[in-house]
Amino acid sequence: MKIVIDRYAPEEKQTIGSFYLLQDNGTTIHRWDSLELPYLDNQKYISCIPTNTYIAIKHDSPKFGDCLWLQDVVNRSEILVHRLNFNDDTLGCIGIGRFLKDLNNDGLMDITDSGESMKELLDYLKYVDEIIIEIK
């Protein structure tokens, strides 16, 4: 299986995308929304990571629970795909959810149902050890 994150709305304060889980033949299994920080030269804690193809492994984070951990991100460490709702929860990681909505009225998009979305994703990946994540 492969994940493709199609960043379609890079903005000054955040990056919105579509998060696709694909079968080996390229057929979409499921789609979620993704939320990341803006791209600010790959700076830690304030930037999303560069577009590239990464390997991810399943990980049990003390803070976020079950998630995916991207490996070998240049000049970065501990980049996760994890549950989150608000733009300022990302710290450079990737959040997924069902819908985009300004939940806290700060003028930025947030994502809903992130915990359920992570559970769905991980259920699909139950028997998969390494996952390819392509960020476009």
C-alpha positions as CSV (number, residue, x, y, z in Angstrom):
1,M,0.0,0.0,0.0
2,K,1.0,3.6,-0.6
3,I,0.0,6.9,0.7
4,V,-0.1,10.0,-1.4
5,I,-0.5,13.5,0.1
6,D,-1.5,16.0,-2.6
7,R,-0.9,19.4,-1.2
8,Y,-3.3,21.6,-3.1
9,A,-3.6,24.7,-0.9
10,P,-0.2,25.9,0.3
11,E,-0.9,29.1,2.2
12,E,1.0,31.6,4.4
13,K,0.0,29.9,7.7
14,Q,-0.9,26.4,6.7
15,T,-0.9,23.7,4.0
16,I,-4.1,21.8,3.1
17,G,-4.0,18.6,1.2
18,S,-5.8,15.4,0.3
19,F,-4.4,12.3,1.9
20,Y,-5.0,9.1,-0.2
21,L,-4.4,5.5,0.8
22,L,-3.8,3.5,-2.4
23,Q,-3.7,-0.1,-3.4
24,D,-0.6,-1.4,-5.1
25,N,-2.3,-0.9,-8.5
26,G,-3.0,2.8,-7.7
27,T,-6.7,2.5,-6.9
28,T,-7.8,4.7,-4.1
29,I,-8.9,2.8,-0.9
30,H,-9.8,5.9,1.1
31,R,-9.3,9.6,1.1
32,W,-9.0,12.0,4.1
33,D,-8.0,15.7,4.4
34,S,-4.5,16.6,5.6
35,L,-3.3,19.6,7.5
36,E,0.3,20.8,7.8
37,L,2.2,23.9,8.5
38,P,3.3,26.1,5.6
39,Y,6.6,25.4,3.9
40,L,9.3,27.6,5.5
41,D,12.5,26.0,4.2
42,N,12.0,22.9,6.3
43,Q,12.7,24.7,9.6
44,K,11.9,22.6,12.7
45,Y,8.6,23.1,14.4
46,I,7.4,25.9,12.0
47,S,7.5,24.2,8.6
48,C,6.1,21.2,6.8
49,I,8.6,18.8,5.4
50,P,9.8,19.0,1.7
51,T,7.9,17.2,-1.0
52,N,9.5,13.8,-1.5
53,T,8.9,10.1,-1.1
54,Y,9.4,8.7,2.4
55,I,9.1,5.4,4.2
56,A,6.9,5.3,7.3
57,I,6.6,2.8,10.0
58,K,3.9,2.3,12.6
59,H,4.7,3.9,15.9
60,D,3.2,4.3,19.4
61,S,3.9,7.9,20.4
62,P,3.7,8.7,24.1
63,K,1.9,11.9,23.2
64,F,-0.3,11.0,20.2
65,G,-0.8,7.2,20.5
66,D,-0.7,5.0,17.4
67,C,0.6,6.9,14.4
68,L,3.0,6.7,11.5
69,W,6.6,7.8,11.8
70,L,8.4,9.1,8.6
71,Q,11.9,7.9,8.3
72,D,15.0,9.7,6.9
73,V,13.5,13.2,6.6
74,V,16.4,15.5,5.7
75,N,17.4,17.7,8.7
76,R,14.3,16.6,10.7
77,S,13.4,13.9,13.1
78,E,10.2,12.5,14.6
79,I,7.9,13.6,11.8
80,L,4.6,11.8,12.4
81,V,1.3,11.4,10.8
82,H,-1.0,11.7,13.8
83,R,-4.3,12.8,15.2
84,L,-4.7,16.6,15.6
85,N,-7.4,19.1,15.1
86,F,-5.8,22.6,15.1
87,N,-3.2,24.1,12.9
88,D,-0.9,24.9,15.8
89,D,-1.0,21.3,16.9
90,T,1.2,20.2,14.0
91,L,4.7,21.3,14.9
92,G,5.8,20.1,11.5
93,C,3.9,16.9,11.5
94,I,1.0,15.8,9.3
95,G,-2.6,15.5,10.6
96,I,-5.5,13.8,8.9
97,G,-9.2,14.1,9.3
98,R,-12.6,13.9,7.7
99,F,-13.5,17.5,7.0
100,L,-11.9,20.9,7.0
101,K,-13.5,23.5,9.2
102,D,-12.5,26.5,11.3
103,L,-13.2,24.9,14.6
104,N,-11.8,27.7,16.9
105,N,-12.7,30.8,14.8
106,D,-9.1,31.8,14.2
107,G,-9.5,32.2,10.4
108,L,-7.5,29.0,9.8
109,M,-8.8,25.6,8.6
110,D,-8.8,22.8,11.2
111,I,-9.7,19.2,10.7
112,T,-12.5,17.1,12.2
113,D,-12.7,13.5,13.4
114,S,-8.9,13.1,13.4
115,G,-8.8,10.4,16.0
116,E,-11.3,8.3,14.1
117,S,-9.5,9.0,10.8
118,M,-6.2,7.8,12.3
119,K,-7.9,4.6,13.6
120,E,-9.4,4.0,10.1
121,L,-6.0,4.5,8.4
122,L,-4.2,2.2,10.9
123,D,-6.9,-0.5,10.5
124,Y,-6.2,-0.5,6.8
125,L,-2.5,-0.8,7.5
126,K,-2.9,-3.5,10.1
127,Y,-0.8,-6.1,8.3
128,V,1.6,-3.6,6.6
129,D,5.1,-3.0,8.1
130,E,6.6,-0.3,5.9
131,I,4.5,2.3,4.1
132,I,5.6,4.5,1.2
133,I,4.4,8.1,1.6
134,E,4.7,10.3,-1.4
135,I,4.2,14.0,-0.7
136,K,3.4,16.2,-3.8
